């Protein structure tokens, strides 16, 4: 049986050998053809790369030229002398005080993140200042794709860096408390490997942490976002759309939400010929605006930003655990933004109204004043040896610390907690000016403290 299969086995090996030789000869043949015609292909590739560089330069023009007759600063090509203009000040720009010389003695202390184009590091300068250093991601998707297409590391570095250059220009032109501050920049291939942006230090937005934070802090995030969107709708560059609107584009700086990624921002409303061209599509909803007589979808950038704010931030952070008496105002905001019934001006007015009511204590007018009479007041005292209990959402994980308008609101809260026997108020305040109250189920002793007042429930003292 084995011998009868030998002719078939021999034939199979011979066929396999012929196929392999055929493949090798064809690859060698086509390789010769590619080499013979290599020069034109190289030229075409080079032309394509130069064309892309030119297009990136043109993309930066709108960020400089915002009105007829305004000229582009510096020489062409755009941003050809970045570091020379580091300390230039103009309308809407800022003075950058950190340059290449300040970065020479920096120490990298943490890796903050990386994307398709950029890498962000936390560094400490020689004078001890913490900053975020944003540079081109040499291992990123954009760089790898460019090298595969053009095999020109120097030109790819320049091409990929245009997103970072664009971001630097926008940070110079757009100044707002909810946009991260540009602290400086440097373009030195020997020192930092190319162009870098120096930004104020922030921490990435963690939605889970925000969801666990007090409503007052979550409202602060949403209010800051609306104030930012209002500014972007009326910015010196016109109406700015954030095309890549995600929580990862923001950082937290001392409790304030700040936009840190602007490379995908657009300063032009979409052009149109008919109303159907002005369609705004989201996974669950679509919206349209009329095509104007000038052929522009006016207001589409603002609508895009506002609805993205609703679906990424408001819907998670705003309604949950809102004070009961503020819920009608909050629900109205949720309805109008979810349906885009109000523009950003009206939305900001609604947020400012909630802030005013919350800060002034108007939402507490119906609270019975007699409840404070149940408490003995010990001024100039604080407690020690506390028996704390946890409540949610608290400013401290292992204790019950909440913000209150006054002692009356704190008394109302303590009376609603079965385990609460006392609370104390100190000089500590939140960003709205409300007091921080510490609630406890008991304590070991009282100590003098001129900045503290202890309130003890008479029935449980």
C-alpha positions, 0 to 999 in steps of 0.5 A: 500500500505504501509503495502504491502511493509513492508515484502520487507523493512524488508528483505532489512534491514536484508540483509544489516545487514548481509553484514555489519557483513560479512565485519566486520568479514572479516576485523577482520579476516585479521587483525589477519592474519596481526598481526600474520605475522607482524614480517616478513613484518616489516623485509622486510620493514626495509630491503627495507628502508636500501637498499634505504639508501645504494643506496643514499649513492652510488649516492654520490660516483661519486661526490667525486671520479672523477679520478682513485685512488682518495679516498672518504674523511671521513669515510663511510657511505658517509656524515656521518660526514658532519659538521666535514668537513664543513671547509675542502678545496680541489680541486674544493671545497670552504671554508664554513664560516657559521656553526651551531654556526652562525645559533644559533641566526638567525631570519627567515624573509621570506618564499622563497619556498618549493618543494617535498623535500626541504624548503627555508627560508630567514634568517638574522644572528646575524651579520646582513647577509642575507642568504638563508637557505635550509632544508628538507621539513617535510611536502613535498611529499617525506617525506609523501610518505616515512612515509606512506611506512616505518613509521620510521620518523628518517630513513625517515629524513635521506633518504629524506635528501640525495638530500640536502646532494648531493646538498651540495657536488655538490656546494662544487665541482662545482664553477662558477659565475653562480652557487649560492655560498655555504656559509655554512652548519650545521647538528644539529637535536636539532638546525635546525632539521637536515641538512641545507645548507646556500646559498647566498641570491637570488630572484626567476626568474620571467620570466614576469619581465625579459620579461619587462626588457631591452634587455641588461639585458635579454642578460646578463641572456642568456650569463650567462646561456651559460657560466654556461653550458660551465662550466658544460660540462667541469667540474671537475666531467665530463659532468653534465646534469641538469635533472630538467631544469626549470626557478625555478631552478635558482635565480637572484643575483645582475642581474646575473642568478645563478643555485641554485638547483643541486639535480637532476644533473647527472654526467654520460653520459647515457650508450648505446648499439646502436645509438637508445639508445642515443635518446633525446626526447623533446615535439616538437623535438627529437635528437640523438647522435651516441653510442660510441665504449665505450658504452656511449652517448657522448655529450648527457648531453651537448645537453640536457642542451643546448636545454633546455636553448633554449626552456626555456630562449633563445626563450623568452628573446633573439630575442625580441627588440634586436638592429637592427644591432645585429639581424643577429648575434642573429638570427644565435644563435637562429637557431643553438641552436634550431636545435642543430647544434653547440655545447656549445663551438661554442654557447659560442663563438657566444654569446661572439661575440655579447657581444664584438660588443655590448660593443664596439659600432661596431654595430653603425658604420653606424649611421650619426655623424651629428645628434649630431650637432642638440643638445646644450651641457651643461656640468656640469649641470643637470635638475630639475622639469623634464617632463618625458615620458615613453618608453619601455623597460626602466630602470625606469617604470615612465621615459625613461631611456635607455643604450647608447654607447655614446652621438651620440647614445643617440641623435639618440634615442632622435631624433626618439622620437617625444616628446623628447626635451633633454637628459642627461648623467651621470656617471651611467653605466650598466654591459657592461659599457654602459652609462645610458641616461635619455630622457625627454620632458621638464624640469623646471630648470638647476642645477650644477652637475659636473657628468652630461651633458645635451643635448638640441635639438636646434629646440625644446629648 
